[in-house]
Structures are given as C-alpha cells and as structure tokens.
Amino acid sequence: MSTNISDLKNIAGFIGACLVDSDTGLMLASESSGVKFDLEAAGAANTEVVRAKNAAMQALGLDDHIEDILITLGTQYHLIRPLESNPAVFVYVAVDRKTANLGMARLTVKNVEGKLKV
C-alpha cells in the first residue's frame, strides 16, 4: 500500500489535501500547508459529492467513470480525483485561487494519483 501524497504540497497556492475512502468517508492520508482548514471534515463532506455524481451517472445510464471533479469557489479551487486503480478512494486537494495554476494543479494531482496503491 502506498498513500504518499506529499508531492501535492508543491502545487502553487496549496492549502491542504487528503486521500479519502469514499465507502467510509475516512481519511487515509493528509497534508496541510498550516492554513486553518479541516481536512477531515472536507474529506467526509466530499465523499457525498463523489457518491452523488456516481448516482447521477448511474441514473443517466452512463457507462463511464469520474476522471476528476472541480469545484470553483470565490477564493479556492477544490479538486477531487478518484484513483484509477481503486475508484472507491479519491484524492482531494484545496488550493488558493489567486496563486494556483489550475492546469498545473490538475496535472500534479493526476501524477500523484497514478503513484498511489490502495
């Protein structure tokens, strides 16, 4: 098992990240910039986002998978990326919108996700 998500700290504007089991909502790993941000609550809450999207795809009869989910807030971007090797587990990352490069953030999350084994 490999749950090292420390490379996510290299994303410009990094606030925090966690690896979450969407079956339980529990964090398997986390990294923080030190900014006050409840990663445990964010991971659990975003479990509901992943579940809702999966339910919507099923209701629509889509035979597909989630590559990533982007939530754009006024001051932050939140990225959710299920593991290709285990879609029940996802990477969640929050970055500051003013300083982050969204394209580079998505690329970094994709690269880290590809190295995880859960």
C-alpha positions, -999 to 999 in steps of 0.1 A, spaced: 0 0 0 13 35 -9 -5 65 3 22 92 0 5 124 -12 33 147 0 41 159 -36 8 177 -36 24 203 -13 43 215 -44 12 229 -60 12 267 -61 -14 280 -36 -16 247 -18 -39 247 12 -44 211 20 -50 176 6 -62 142 17 -67 107 5 -102 95 13 -121 62 13 -155 71 -2 -171 39 13 -165 52 49 -155 89 44 -124 83 64 -90 99 56 -62 75 47 -35 103 45 -33 141 47 -10 170 40 -15 206 52 1 239 45 -6 250 80 -36 272 70 -66 266 92 -86 241 71 -105 210 85 -93 183 61 -111 155 79 -145 174 75 -137 183 39 -128 147 31 -160 133 47 -182 160 30 -167 155 -4 -174 118 -1 -211 128 -6 -201 148 -38 -185 116 -52 -214 95 -42 -239 119 -58 -220 121 -91 -218 83 -93 -255 81 -86 -262 107 -112 -242 88 -138 -260 56 -130 -294 73 -132 -285 86 -166 -273 52 -178 -237 64 -184 -212 37 -186 -183 59 -176 -161 69 -147 -151 102 -129 -117 115 -140 -119 144 -117 -143 169 -102 -136 206 -100 -154 229 -75 -147 265 -81 -153 288 -51 -147 325 -48 -113 322 -33 -104 285 -38 -104 256 -62 -112 221 -48 -101 191 -69 -114 156 -64 -98 127 -83 -108 91 -77 -79 66 -80 -79 48 -114 -67 16 -96 -94 19 -69 -123 43 -76 -137 40 -41 -107 61 -29 -101 97 -40 -76 124 -37 -90 158 -25 -70 190 -29 -78 226 -19 -57 254 -34 -59 292 -33 -75 305 -65 -53 337 -67 -20 319 -67 -28 284 -81 -24 274 -117 -54 252 -123 -39 233 -152 -7 225 -133 -27 216 -102 -47 191 -122 -16 176 -137 1 173 -103 -29 156 -88 -31 132 -118 6 123 -114 3 117 -76 -29 97 -81 -10 74 -106 15 65 -79 -9 56 -52 -17 20 -43 -46 14 -20 
